[in-house]
């Protein structure tokens, strides 16, 4: 006994137009909020990485210039 798909025998527009529209109508706000959260999280993660990288560069620059003056003490 062969399994038949749930959409078998239906017109193509039901599979490719009607069903996605219904899914977006029902879950659209959930999809948008999850996508917004993921993009916000990714932006904040990249911002944090840039700030930490900048801090490391600034600290290394100041410690390397002050370490050369340590011989004066």
N, C-alpha and C positions, 0 to 999 in steps of 0.2 A: 504494500500500500504506500504510494508515493505521497509525500507531504506537499500540500499546496500552500503557497504563500497567501498571506491575508489580503494582499492587493491583486492577486491574480484574477484576471477577467475584468478588472476595472479599467477605465480609460487612463491614458498616460497622464492627463492633466490632474487627475486625482492624486497620483503618486508624487508628481513633481511640482505642483502648484498648490493644491488645496491642503494637503497635509502639512507642508512647511508653513503655510500661512496660519493654519490653526495652531501649530506648535508655537510660532512666534506670538500669536495673540494670547495664548495661555501663559507661556513662560517668558515672554519678552522682557518684562521688567526684571525678572530674576536673572536672565542672561545679561542684561545691561548692568545690573548692580554688581554681579560677580566680575564681569569684564572691567568695570570701573575700579573695583577693589584691586584686581590683579595689576592693572596699569598704574594705579596709585602706589601700590606696594613696590613695583619694579622701579618707578621713578624715585621713591624715597630710598630704596636700596642703592641705586646708582648715585644719588646725591650723597649718601653716607660714605660710599666708597671714595668719591671725589674729595669730600671734606677730610677724610682720614689720610688720603694720599697727599693732599695739600699740607696737612699738619705735619706729616712725616718729612716732607721736603723742607718746610720752614724750619723745623727743629734740627734737621741734619745740617742745613746751611748755617744756622746760628751756632750750633755746637762745633762745627768744623772750624769756623772763624775764631771761636773762643778757645778752642784747643790749641791753635797755633800761638795764641797769646799766653798760654799757660807757661811757656818757657820763660816768660818775663818775670814770673813770680819767683 
